[in-house]
Amino acid sequence: MSAPSKPRKHPVSPKRREQNRREFLRTSAFALGIASVSLLGFVPVVEGRSARLRPPGAIKKRLDEHEFLAACIKCGQCVQVCPVEAIKLGDIDDGFGVGVPFIEPREQACDFSCDGLQCVLACPTGALTHHLDFPADARMGFARLARPKACLAVQGKGFKGVARGPGFKGILRYSEVDRWNPIPVAEHPYDLEICDLCVRQCPIEQRIIQCAEEDEKRKKQGPQALVAKRIGHECPPKHAITLEPIDSGDGKRRMMPVVQDGCVGCGVCEMICPVESAAIVVDIDKDADSIGG
Amino acid sequence: MRRSYIVESLRQLFGWKPTRPTKDEQPERLKQIYQSKRGKLSKADLEAAHIEHKRPFGNKWQIRRWATLIFINLLFVISYHFDVQLVEGALTASRVVGFHMADLNSALQVTLAYKHVVLNLVIGTTTVFVLWLLLGGRTFCSWVCPYHLVAEWAEYLHLWLVKKKIVKNHVFNRKVRGIFWLIFGLLAFATGYTVFETISPTGILSRALIYGPGLALIWIGFLLLFEIFYSRRAWCRYACPIGVTYGVVGLLSPVRVKYNAEACHHEGDCRKVCLVPHVLDVTIRGAAFDVEQDIVADCTRCGMCVDVCPTSSLTYEIKGLGKFL
């Protein structure tokens, strides 16, 4: 009912009314279509296909990446600062995980070459939380000897050559070569009596060794030098992986890598493992805290 | 009834039709202008005006705009690939020589989904808000957004196909864009995921340029095909919530396109090239409230109308700084 004081609106012609009806239907279909496509992003998330190894500091609770996907602004600044280019961004088949950083450890693991957790510092939203200061604080996942029979150490074998073949593109920091510049794994041959690559290259284990060396040096320099105190977990408080002898009863010397409570799940062991496919892998649904260490 | 610039802008941003003046609302001077032009312009006159208007760089603003858009997006690419660290990140969030910048709509999505106020985002959005407040709001769309450029190219194809009568343009109700803006805000809040970012062509294209192409480009291709064969500039016109967000910023921006009715022939070249032609309804004979009137905030300040107008009735202005160019 229109107020009598107002001029009556033009009567709508049947043709115009039909046009309006079509426009309304078309618009509704458009709105529904776009909204549905955007909600398709749920599918990979619900199916768990979008769950991946995330950079250090990713706010997630085991398999629940909800908060992490929400907080990430999908800008890739973490990608840009990573010195070993370990971080990649999710594609649209990750659904809501599109543009979200992840690590494919077998291709290129995070070896903490940057020491200072550059990705964490670069993150503008705190999706990579600033609450961790040192690699040992990270909880990315947890390593597991998935195929013990394939493990060279378990077989009592050594390893000679380049770890992943000459064509492997991954890079790693070798402190003994250059602490500041990672080099291709393919340019660093080994000759080991018994394969211990996963332990030898573990960034946590390397840091523990460095700390011990530093302590040793300081002791030699006398009591004053010892004053230089370390902060937080600058030196990892726990071992991440150790090589332990196993008794096979056949007289052969066999060893087994044992993942310890200090493992942060960086994935270097998975990357460096010379057998195909890797005998040791990183599980993303576990971490040192959840394991009860 | 004449509404203030802000109210009228908001109405048009959210899909309402432009307000038309009644005869009593128009000043005598404007009525005279309209009156003096009645039936004056013959086809030959119009032709003459067009020829006179043809300058060597008739699309001056388009060239400048494309150059700017490509330059800004290249800055991101170059900064990453040559490690210049000038502009790190993507269009969703970045550091420009160390200063945080965050896309307003992406920041809104993250804040609604994450339900935390992140200090860096507050800093980043404030910087970006002030920047676009100074530069015109939806200026972001036409001068920065990479999807805008590819959609502009697709638009030429669409217009050519329409001219050849191979395809027909289908319009949607413009109110749907405001509804999208609400839907995506609500979805982010309700689901706790940044739902819109999954399909945002701005984010997808920006990341594809910087970090390399991926499957997500299929979605971009689909959108472009939809625009070429079904509906002209459909994403920017009827869907993109980023445009609404920046449109709101533009409400208070001093950078606007100004219309002057004095020399206008009202033959609508400007409306034919415009991404958001409703903002140019004011150029229709009898539709202006005043001799001079600012184009509302939904305008992307792309300058297509400034380029095309044969009588320079549409010009850029910076409110409070007088006319420039």
HADDOCK unambig.tbl for C-alpha pairs under 7 A between the chains (distance, minus, plus):
assign (segid A and resid 23 and name CA) (segid B and resid 172 and name CA) 5.79 0.50 0.50
assign (segid A and resid 23 and name CA) (segid B and resid 173 and name CA) 6.54 0.50 0.50
assign (segid A and resid 24 and name CA) (segid B and resid 173 and name CA) 6.87 0.50 0.50
assign (segid A and resid 26 and name CA) (segid B and resid 172 and name CA) 6.63 0.50 0.50
assign (segid A and resid 27 and name CA) (segid B and resid 172 and name CA) 5.13 0.50 0.50
assign (segid A and resid 27 and name CA) (segid B and resid 173 and name CA) 6.01 0.50 0.50
assign (segid A and resid 31 and name CA) (segid B and resid 176 and name CA) 6.95 0.50 0.50
assign (segid A and resid 38 and name CA) (segid B and resid 195 and name CA) 6.11 0.50 0.50
assign (segid A and resid 38 and name CA) (segid B and resid 196 and name CA) 6.42 0.50 0.50
assign (segid A and resid 38 and name CA) (segid B and resid 198 and name CA) 6.30 0.50 0.50
assign (segid A and resid 38 and name CA) (segid B and resid 199 and name CA) 5.83 0.50 0.50
assign (segid A and resid 39 and name CA) (segid B and resid 195 and name CA) 6.80 0.50 0.50
assign (segid A and resid 41 and name CA) (segid B and resid 198 and name CA) 6.63 0.50 0.50
assign (segid A and resid 67 and name CA) (segid B and resid 114 and name CA) 6.44 0.50 0.50
assign (segid A and resid 69 and name CA) (segid B and resid 193 and name CA) 6.44 0.50 0.50
assign (segid A and resid 70 and name CA) (segid B and resid 110 and name CA) 5.90 0.50 0.50
assign (segid A and resid 70 and name CA) (segid B and resid 113 and name CA) 5.28 0.50 0.50
assign (segid A and resid 70 and name CA) (segid B and resid 114 and name CA) 5.02 0.50 0.50
assign (segid A and resid 70 and name CA) (segid B and resid 192 and name CA) 5.94 0.50 0.50
assign (segid A and resid 70 and name CA) (segid B and resid 193 and name CA) 4.81 0.50 0.50
assign (segid A and resid 70 and name CA) (segid B and resid 194 and name CA) 5.75 0.50 0.50
assign (segid A and resid 71 and name CA) (segid B and resid 110 and name CA) 5.56 0.50 0.50
assign (segid A and resid 71 and name CA) (segid B and resid 114 and name CA) 5.23 0.50 0.50
assign (segid A and resid 73 and name CA) (segid B and resid 92 and name CA) 6.54 0.50 0.50
assign (segid A and resid 73 and name CA) (segid B and resid 93 and name CA) 6.78 0.50 0.50
assign (segid A and resid 73 and name CA) (segid B and resid 106 and name CA) 6.54 0.50 0.50
assign (segid A and resid 73 and name CA) (segid B and resid 110 and name CA) 6.34 0.50 0.50
assign (segid A and resid 74 and name CA) (segid B and resid 92 and name CA) 6.73 0.50 0.50
assign (segid A and resid 75 and name CA) (segid B and resid 89 and name CA) 5.16 0.50 0.50
assign (segid A and resid 75 and name CA) (segid B and resid 90 and name CA) 4.80 0.50 0.50
assign (segid A and resid 75 and name CA) (segid B and resid 92 and name CA) 5.51 0.50 0.50
assign (segid A and resid 75 and name CA) (segid B and resid 93 and name CA) 5.29 0.50 0.50
assign (segid A and resid 75 and name CA) (segid B and resid 94 and name CA) 6.86 0.50 0.50
assign (segid A and resid 76 and name CA) (segid B and resid 89 and name CA) 5.48 0.50 0.50
assign (segid A and resid 76 and name CA) (segid B and resid 90 and name CA) 6.68 0.50 0.50
assign (segid A and resid 77 and name CA) (segid B and resid 88 and name CA) 6.21 0.50 0.50
assign (segid A and resid 77 and name CA) (segid B and resid 89 and name CA) 4.49 0.50 0.50
assign (segid A and resid 80 and name CA) (segid B and resid 80 and name CA) 6.35 0.50 0.50
assign (segid A and resid 91 and name CA) (segid B and resid 214 and name CA) 6.32 0.50 0.50
assign (segid A and resid 91 and name CA) (segid B and resid 215 and name CA) 6.35 0.50 0.50
assign (segid A and resid 91 and name CA) (segid B and resid 216 and name CA) 6.21 0.50 0.50
assign (segid A and resid 92 and name CA) (segid B and resid 198 and name CA) 6.97 0.50 0.50
assign (segid A and resid 92 and name CA) (segid B and resid 215 and name CA) 6.19 0.50 0.50
assign (segid A and resid 92 and name CA) (segid B and resid 216 and name CA) 4.94 0.50 0.50
assign (segid A and resid 95 and name CA) (segid B and resid 198 and name CA) 6.47 0.50 0.50
assign (segid A and resid 96 and name CA) (segid B and resid 193 and name CA) 6.73 0.50 0.50
assign (segid A and resid 96 and name CA) (segid B and resid 194 and name CA) 6.94 0.50 0.50
assign (segid A and resid 96 and name CA) (segid B and resid 195 and name CA) 6.43 0.50 0.50
assign (segid A and resid 96 and name CA) (segid B and resid 198 and name CA) 5.55 0.50 0.50
assign (segid A and resid 98 and name CA) (segid B and resid 198 and name CA) 5.90 0.50 0.50
assign (segid A and resid 124 and name CA) (segid B and resid 120 and name CA) 5.62 0.50 0.50
assign (segid A and resid 124 and name CA) (segid B and resid 121 and name CA) 6.68 0.50 0.50
assign (segid A and resid 125 and name CA) (segid B and resid 118 and name CA) 5.96 0.50 0.50
assign (segid A and resid 125 and name CA) (segid B and resid 120 and name CA) 6.35 0.50 0.50
assign (segid A and resid 125 and name CA) (segid B and resid 121 and name CA) 6.34 0.50 0.50
